[in-house]
Amino acid sequence: MRSQSDIGLLAVSVGLVEFVHGALLFVLLPTLVATRLGWPMGTIGAAVAAYFFAEVAVKLVSGWFVDRIGPRRMLLVGFWVYAAAFAGLVASRQTWQVFLALAAMGAGASPLWPAALTRLTRSAGSEVGEALGHLFSLWILGAGLGIGTATLLSRTNHPVSLKVFIIPLLAAPVLGFRLAADPAGAAVVGGPRVGELLRLVGSSLAQLFTSLIPQIIAAGMLIPVIVPYLLTVVGLDERELLVLMVLVMGTGLLLLAPAGRIGDRLGRRLTYGLGLGTVALLLIAVPFCRPLWLLALDFLGIGIGYAFVLPAWNSILLRLLPEDVRGAGLGILMTVEGMGGVIGPLVGGLLWQIADPAAPFFLSGGLLLLASGAAARWRTDVVEG
């Protein structure tokens, strides 16, 4: 019973931070902060890049500390640093102050996912897929509510709009304090050196790289092109676009926990491979879905597919990483994902420009098919744990 309470507290506290994270990057920076400082779009883009650069740069170190001092302590450190940096952002009046505050927020966010995932595996036991479904559900719900709330507040252009978001950032560490203390001996005192750590993580994840790299690039390719494609090529209006986005996110949100439970029962490799293969085929089909009802069915299928992929994939990663270096291993993996995520948007934008607006969907789907096929060659005994 205590483990279920821990998982709930963990999911809600991370969801509160994601509430602010989504609001900040999608709405607050491009509207309230930019209006107050009179920024051009180039400066806004550079500010967002500063946030992500700091998060990726500190991820390795923060993951290492998760194993040394325990995930609960690192969660609390991340919560407080993030909240303090956001308070600094609210008080900022100069461009350099905003950049410094955003970099500090990125550093504060860096330990949250390695610590949360490490803590979750210790609390969830064999039901890690279902627990991951709950965690990702709160993540998506928090980010979506943050974007919606910030959009409403941005229309008022009221000075209190930014300050409101300090409240959930203060609630997150309060909930974090209610988490049970890390078990005695859970933190590693000595631990392997950096070279040994890289060898351990590399050997554990070697069989996944043929799926990991295509998956990262494929997902990133669609970030800059999917909304312009639906608006300018398909000709959707803002209301129809909103319906499609809600359909995908809402379906994923409702199915994440049940899909994680199914993955625990049927096998994570099978669930991941079939789910990702389904998403790949549906992405390739997007340029051929012109009627709105057909496009809606296609996007609905993508939402269902990803609901199965996310818990299964993360369950596989967590089971392959040795427990005593899991935090550092997640830090390494998320650093690779962060760097790889830069490549995808560049490729997607270039394909749109020099080839065809539909080309990113074809290449993204093709890469995901390769990633799905690679899963068939994984060793079942290692993956299923």
Residue pairs with C-beta under 8 A, 6 or more apart in sequence:
2 180
3 123
3 124
3 125
6 119
6 123
6 179
6 180
7 120
7 123
7 124
7 131
7 134
7 135
8 134
9 175
9 176
9 178
9 179
10 75
10 116
10 119
10 120
10 123
10 135
10 179
11 134
11 135
11 137
11 138
11 139
12 138
12 175
13 75
13 79
13 171
13 172
13 173
13 175
13 176
14 112
14 113
14 116
14 135
14 138
14 139
14 142
14 172
15 138
15 139
15 141
15 142
16 142
16 168
16 169
16 171
16 172
16 175
17 79
17 82
17 109
17 112
17 142
17 168
17 169
17 172
18 138
18 139
18 142
18 143
18 146
19 142
19 143
19 145
19 146
19 149
19 165
19 168
20 82
20 86
20 146
20 165
20 168
20 169
21 109
21 142
21 143
21 146
22 142
22 143
22 144
22 145
22 146
22 147
22 150
23 146
23 147
23 149
23 150
23 165
24 86
24 105
24 146
24 150
24 165
25 48
25 51
26 147
26 150
27 147
27 150
27 151
27 154
28 150
28 154
28 161
28 162
28 165
29 44
29 47
29 48
30 41
30 44
31 150
31 154
32 153
32 154
32 157
32 161
32 162
33 39
33 47
33 89
33 98
33 162
34 43
34 44
35 157
37 93
37 95
37 98
39 47
39 95
43 95
46 99
47 98
47 99
47 102
48 102
50 99
50 102
50 103
50 106
51 102
51 103
51 105
51 106
52 106
52 338
53 103
53 106
54 102
54 103
54 104
54 105
54 106
54 107
54 110
55 106
55 107
55 109
55 110
55 338
56 106
56 110
56 334
56 335
56 338
56 339
57 107
58 106
58 107
58 110
58 111
59 110
59 111
59 114
59 331
59 334
59 335
59 338
60 328
60 331
60 332
60 335
61 110
61 331
62 74
62 78
62 110
62 111
62 114
62 115
62 331
63 111
63 114
63 327
63 328
63 329
63 330
63 331
63 332
63 334
64 191
64 197
64 327
64 328
64 331
65 74
65 111
65 327
66 74
66 111
66 114
66 115
66 118
66 326
66 327
66 328
66 330
66 331
67 118
67 187
67 188
67 191
67 324
67 325
67 326
67 327
67 328
68 187
68 188
68 189
68 191
69 187
70 182
70 186
70 187
71 114
71 115
71 116
71 118
71 119
71 122
71 182
71 186
71 327
72 115
72 119
72 176
72 179
72 180
72 181
72 182
73 182
74 111
74 114
74 115
74 327
75 111
75 112
75 115
75 116
75 119
75 176
75 179
76 173
76 176
76 177
77 111
78 108
78 109
78 110
78 111
78 112
78 115
79 108
79 112
79 169
79 172
79 173
79 176
80 108
80 173
81 104
81 105
81 107
81 108
82 105
82 108
82 109
82 112
82 169
83 108
83 166
83 169
83 170
83 172
83 173
84 104
84 108
85 101
85 102
85 104
85 105
85 107
85 108
86 101
86 105
86 165
86 166
86 169
87 166
88 97
88 100
88 101
88 104
89 98
89 101
89 102
89 105
89 162
90 162
90 163
90 166
91 97
92 98
92 100
92 101
110 331
113 330
113 334
114 327
114 328
114 330
114 331
114 334
115 327
116 135
117 132
117 135
117 314
117 318
117 326
117 330
118 326
118 327
118 330
119 179
119 182
120 128
120 131
120 132
120 135
120 318
121 128
121 318
121 323
121 326
122 183
122 186
123 131
124 130
124 131
124 132
126 264
127 261
127 264
128 264
128 315
128 318
128 319
129 260
129 261
129 263
129 264
129 268
129 311
129 312
129 315
130 257
130 260
130 261
130 264
130 311
131 260
132 256
132 260
132 310
132 311
132 314
132 315
133 256
133 257
133 258
133 259
133 260
133 261
133 307
133 310
133 311
134 256
134 257
134 260
136 256
136 310
136 311
137 253
137 256
137 257
140 249
140 252
140 253
140 256
141 253
144 249
144 253
146 165
149 164
150 161
150 165
153 161
153 164
154 161
188 324
188 325
191 197
191 324
191 325
191 328
192 200
192 325
197 325
197 328
197 329
197 332
198 332
200 322
200 325
200 329
201 321
201 325
201 328
201 329
201 332
201 333
204 320
204 321
204 322
204 329
205 212
205 317
205 320
205 321
205 329
205 333
207 377
207 378
207 379
207 382
208 316
208 317
208 320
208 378
210 370
210 371
210 374
210 377
211 370
211 371
211 372
211 374
211 375
212 333
212 336
212 337
212 371
213 340
214 367
214 368
214 370
214 371
214 374
215 276
215 313
215 367
215 368
215 371
216 336
216 337
216 340
216 341
216 343
216 344
217 340
217 343
217 344
217 347
217 367
218 344
218 363
218 364
218 365
218 367
218 368
218 371
219 341
219 344
219 364
220 340
220 341
220 342
220 343
220 344
220 345
220 347
220 348
221 344
221 345
221 347
221 348
221 351
221 360
221 363
221 364
221 367
222 283
222 344
222 348
222 360
222 361
222 364
223 344
223 345
223 348
224 345
224 348
224 349
224 352
225 348
225 349
225 351
225 352
225 357
225 360
227 241
228 352
228 357
229 352
229 357
229 358
229 360
229 361
230 236
230 241
230 244
231 238
231 241
232 357
233 357
233 358
234 290
234 295
236 244
236 292
240 292
243 296
244 295
244 296
244 299
247 296
247 299
247 300
247 303
248 299
248 300
248 302
248 303
248 306
249 303
250 303
251 300
251 303
251 304
251 307
252 303
252 304
252 306
252 307
252 310
254 307
255 303
255 304
255 307
255 308
256 307
256 310
256 311
259 271
259 275
259 307
259 308
259 311
259 312
260 311
260 312
260 315
262 271
262 308
263 271
263 272
263 308
263 311
263 312
263 315
264 315
267 380
267 384
268 312
268 313
268 315
268 316
268 319
268 383
268 384
269 312
269 316
269 375
269 378
269 380
269 383
269 384
271 308
271 309
271 312
272 308
272 309
272 312
272 313
272 316
272 372
272 375
273 372
273 373
273 375
273 376
274 308
274 372
275 305
275 306
275 307
275 308
275 309
275 312
276 305
276 309
276 368
276 371
276 372
276 375
277 368
277 369
277 372
277 373
278 301
278 304
278 305
279 301
279 302
279 305
279 306
279 309
279 368
280 365
280 366
280 367
280 368
280 369
280 371
280 372
281 365
281 369
282 298
282 301
282 302
282 305
282 365
283 302
283 361
283 364
283 365
283 368
284 361
284 362
284 365
284 366
285 298
286 295
286 298
286 358
286 361
287 358
287 361
287 362
289 295
289 297
289 298
316 383
317 330
317 333
318 326
319 383
319 384
319 385
320 382
320 383
320 385
321 329
321 330
322 329
347 360
347 363
348 360
348 364
351 359
351 360
351 363
352 359
352 360
